[in-house]
Amino acid sequence: MGVGASTPATPSAKLSAIFVYPIKSCRGISLSHAPLTPTGFRWDRQWMVVNPEGQGRMYTQRVEPRLALVEVELPTHAFLEDWEPTQDSYMVVKAPGMQPLKICLKKEGMEVANVSVWEWTGTAWDEGAEASQWFSDYLGKPCQLVRFNTTSEARPVDPDYVKGQHLTLFTDGYPFLLASQESLDALNKDLKEPVSINRFRPNILVEGCEPFSEDLWTDIKISRFSFFGVKLCYRCKIPAINQETAIAEPEPNETLMKTRSGEIIRPNDKNKKRVYFGQNMTWNWMEFSGKGDGKTIAVGDPVYVLRKVSSAAEAAA
């Protein structure tokens, strides 16, 4: 069934959880509903901790696992589609041994240059000396908290995988990541100690499908919104970091290497040692451009698969 085909009568799954991660590599927030924007869910990866002495390179759990213990709170109303922050609207950041840090959601800080995520480099807004000192004290090294400069920057997704005007903020590469509960359950059956979905940091968790069936989905509809399955998500070391202790562990990466490596699920692919879990996605926001409000998805929404490939070996990765 191709793009533009009618929606199937029966959903393939349902939306079971939504997560946003306002500060890259810090803890996520679980939501019952979230507004869609062209760059992902509202507030997702708008902030990032960088090295001010190292060309603005990002700090992530790959090198700073203690970011896993940093909690982020936003006002409840922040996840309403038409809500706008005031001077009294704050993001509150907490971590063990630290006093809470309050970041004004209304203010745009001084512009700083040469902030980078992988191959992308651009400007960002500095969240100020107090925020820099807070993260420097917590991680024990020079840090700066920056916010994506949405006024003058646009970060496109990889044009080798996605055509059109698709953008993201400080994500690793794409505005949405989808995984299924059944895939997590299947993995946990192979583990001595089960792991939580927070190891994989998805934005969208679905349930009611076969394990790893999301590998195959290329055209997806959630409620009335169309998404494109871009490519399988290959995983770095972050799934091995216990999100409750910030300590790296052998699992689940060792088991994933035995069950979800390129050698196993994509035998003709050159990337034999990569492991895959989840599907990167974009939202076809152009079809809703200028059509008014209501661009929100919610837990319980039906998930329809309009088109899929026949095996993970055929999926983009």
C-alpha positions in Angstrom: 0.0 0.0 0.0 1.6 3.2 -1.1 1.6 6.8 0.0 -1.8 8.4 -0.6 -3.6 5.0 -0.2 -6.6 4.9 2.1 -6.0 4.3 5.8 -6.5 0.7 6.7 -9.6 -0.1 8.7 -7.6 -1.8 11.5 -4.7 -0.1 13.2 -1.4 -2.0 13.3 -0.6 -0.7 16.9 -1.5 2.1 19.3 0.5 4.9 20.8 1.4 3.9 24.3 3.9 6.5 25.5 5.3 9.9 24.5 8.7 11.2 25.6 10.5 14.5 25.1 14.0 15.3 26.2 14.3 19.1 26.5 18.1 19.0 27.3 20.0 16.6 25.0 21.2 13.5 26.9 19.4 14.5 30.1 16.3 12.7 31.4 13.1 12.7 29.4 9.6 13.7 30.4 6.7 11.3 29.9 3.6 12.9 28.4 0.0 12.0 27.7 0.0 14.2 24.6 2.4 16.4 22.7 2.2 19.1 20.0 3.9 18.3 16.7 6.2 20.8 15.2 8.3 20.5 12.0 11.4 19.9 14.1 9.9 17.3 16.4 7.7 17.5 19.5 7.6 20.9 21.1 10.6 21.4 23.5 12.4 18.3 22.4 16.2 18.8 22.4 16.0 22.6 22.4 18.9 22.7 24.9 22.3 21.1 25.0 25.3 21.2 27.2 28.5 22.0 25.3 32.2 22.4 25.9 32.9 26.2 25.7 36.6 25.4 25.4 36.3 22.8 22.7 34.6 24.4 19.7 31.2 24.1 21.3 31.1 20.4 21.0 28.2 18.7 22.6 28.4 16.7 25.8 26.3 13.6 25.8 26.0 10.5 28.0 28.6 8.8 25.7 31.3 10.8 27.5 29.4 12.2 30.4 27.0 9.5 31.7 26.0 11.5 34.8 23.8 13.6 32.5 21.4 10.6 32.9 20.7 11.8 36.4 19.8 15.3 35.4 16.0 15.8 35.7 14.1 18.4 33.7 10.7 19.9 34.5 8.5 22.1 32.4 5.2 23.8 33.2 2.2 21.5 32.6 0.8 24.1 30.2 4.0 24.0 28.1 2.6 21.0 26.3 -0.5 22.8 25.1 -0.3 23.7 21.4 -1.2 27.3 21.8 0.7 28.0 25.1 3.3 30.8 25.0 5.8 31.3 27.9 5.9 34.5 29.9 8.7 36.0 31.9 7.6 33.8 34.8 7.8 30.6 32.9 10.7 28.4 33.8 12.4 25.1 33.0 13.7 23.6 36.3 16.8 21.4 36.2 17.7 19.1 39.1 20.5 16.7 39.8 21.9 14.8 42.8 23.8 17.2 45.2 22.8 20.3 43.3 20.3 23.1 44.0 17.6 23.4 41.4 18.4 25.6 38.4 15.7 27.7 36.8 15.9 28.7 33.2 13.5 31.3 31.9 11.6 30.0 28.8 10.9 33.5 27.5 14.4 34.9 27.4 16.7 34.6 24.4 20.3 34.8 25.6 23.5 36.1 23.9 24.2 34.5 20.6 27.2 32.2 20.6 28.9 30.8 17.5 30.3 27.4 16.6 27.9 25.1 18.5 28.1 21.7 16.9 26.2 18.4 16.8 28.2 15.9 14.7 28.7 17.5 11.3 26.4 20.4 11.9 27.7 23.7 13.2 25.7 26.9 13.9 24.8 29.5 16.4 22.9 29.1 19.7 21.7 31.2 22.6 23.7 31.1 25.8 21.6 30.5 28.8 23.9 32.5 31.0 26.6 32.3 33.6 24.5 30.7 36.3 23.5 27.8 34.1 27.1 27.4 32.9 28.4 27.3 36.4 25.7 24.8 37.5 26.6 22.3 34.8 30.4 23.0 35.3 30.0 22.2 39.0 28.0 19.1 38.4 30.2 17.6 35.7 33.5 19.0 37.1 34.6 20.5 33.8 33.8 23.7 31.9 30.3 23.6 30.5 27.8 25.9 28.8 24.1 25.4 28.5 22.8 26.6 25.1 19.4 26.8 23.4 18.8 26.2 19.7 18.7 29.5 17.8 15.3 29.0 16.2 15.3 32.6 14.9 18.2 32.3 12.5 19.2 28.6 12.3 17.7 25.7 10.5 19.3 22.2 10.8 18.2 19.9 7.9 18.1 16.2 8.3 20.4 14.1 6.2 19.4 14.7 2.5 20.7 11.3 1.6 17.8 9.7 3.5 15.1 12.4 3.4 14.0 14.7 0.6 12.1 17.9 1.3 12.1 20.5 4.1 12.6 18.4 7.1 14.4 19.9 10.0 15.6 19.0 13.5 17.1 20.8 16.5 19.8 19.2 18.8 18.8 15.5 18.1 21.4 13.2 16.8 19.9 13.4 13.4 16.1 13.1 13.0 13.1 14.8 14.7 11.4 11.5 16.0 12.4 8.1 17.1 9.8 5.3 17.3 10.1 2.0 19.1 7.6 -0.7 20.2 6.9 -2.2 23.6 7.0 -5.7 21.9 10.6 -5.1 20.7 11.6 -4.2 24.3 9.8 -7.2 25.7 11.5 -9.5 23.2 14.9 -8.1 24.1 14.2 -8.4 27.8 13.4 -12.1 27.4 17.0 -12.6 26.4 18.4 -10.6 29.3 19.0 -11.7 32.9 18.0 -8.3 34.2 15.3 -6.5 32.2 15.9 -2.9 31.0 13.5 0.0 30.7 12.7 1.8 27.5 14.5 4.8 28.8 17.8 3.1 27.7 16.7 3.8 24.1 15.3 7.3 24.5 12.4 7.1 22.0 10.0 9.9 21.4 7.1 7.5 20.5 6.5 4.1 22.0 3.8 1.9 20.4 2.3 -1.4 21.4 0.1 -4.1 19.8 2.5 -5.1 17.0 5.0 -7.9 16.4 8.5 -7.5 17.9 10.7 -5.3 15.7 7.9 -4.9 13.1 8.7 -1.2 13.3 11.9 -1.9 11.4 9.8 -2.4 8.3 7.5 0.6 8.4 8.1 3.3 5.9 4.8 5.2 5.8 3.0 5.5 9.0 -0.1 7.3 10.2 -0.6 8.2 13.9 -4.1 9.5 14.4 -4.5 11.7 11.3 -0.8 12.6 10.9 1.5 11.1 8.3 5.1 10.1 9.3 7.9 8.7 7.2 10.1 5.9 8.5 13.5 7.2 7.5 16.1 4.6 8.6 16.8 2.1 11.3 18.4 3.6 14.4 21.8 2.2 15.1 22.8 2.4 18.7 25.8 3.8 20.4 26.9 3.0 24.0 24.0 4.9 25.6 21.7 1.9 26.0 24.4 0.3 28.1 24.2 3.2 30.6 21.9 2.5 33.5 19.7 5.5 33.6 19.1 5.2 37.4 22.8 5.0 38.4 24.6 6.6 35.4 26.9 3.5 35.4 27.8 1.7 32.1 26.9 -2.0 32.0 27.6 -4.8 29.5 23.9 -5.2 28.8 21.8 -4.8 26.8 24.5 -4.1 24.2 26.1 -7.5 24.4 22.8 -9.2 23.7 21.9 -6.7 21.0 25.2 -7.6 19.2 24.1 -11.3 19.2 20.5 -10.6 18.1 20.2 -7.2 16.4 23.6 -6.6 14.7 23.9 -5.8 11.0 25.5 -9.2 10.6 22.2 -10.8 11.9 19.4 -8.7 10.5 21.2 -7.1 7.5 23.7 -9.7 6.3 24.4 -8.0 3.0 25.1 -4.7 4.7 28.7 -3.4 5.2 28.0 -2.3 8.8 28.2 -5.7 10.3 29.0 -4.5 13.9 26.3 -1.9 14.2 23.3 -2.8 16.4 19.8 -1.5 15.6 16.8 -0.7 17.8 14.0 1.6 16.7 13.1 3.6 13.7 14.0 7.3 12.9 11.1 9.3 11.6 10.0 12.6 10.1 6.5 14.1 10.2 4.9 15.2 6.9 4.2 18.7 8.4 3.7 20.3 5.0 0.3 18.7 4.6 -0.9 20.5 7.7 0.9 23.9 7.1 -1.6 26.7 7.7 -4.5 24.4 8.6 -5.1 25.7 12.1 -4.8 24.1 15.5 -5.1 20.5 16.5 -1.6 19.3 15.6 -1.2 17.1 18.7 -1.0 13.4 19.2 -1.9 11.5 22.4 -1.4 8.2 24.1 -4.0 5.8 22.9 -4.0 7.2 19.3 -4.2 4.5 16.6 -1.1 3.7 14.5 -1.6 2.7 10.9 1.0 1.3 8.6 0.4 2.4 5.0 3.6 1.0 3.5 6.4 -1.3 4.6 9.3 -3.2 3.3 9.5 -7.0 3.6 12.5 -7.4 5.8 15.0 -5.4 7.9 17.6 -6.1 5.2 15.5 -4.0 2.8 15.1 -1.1 5.2 17.2 2.0 5.0 19.9 2.1 7.7 
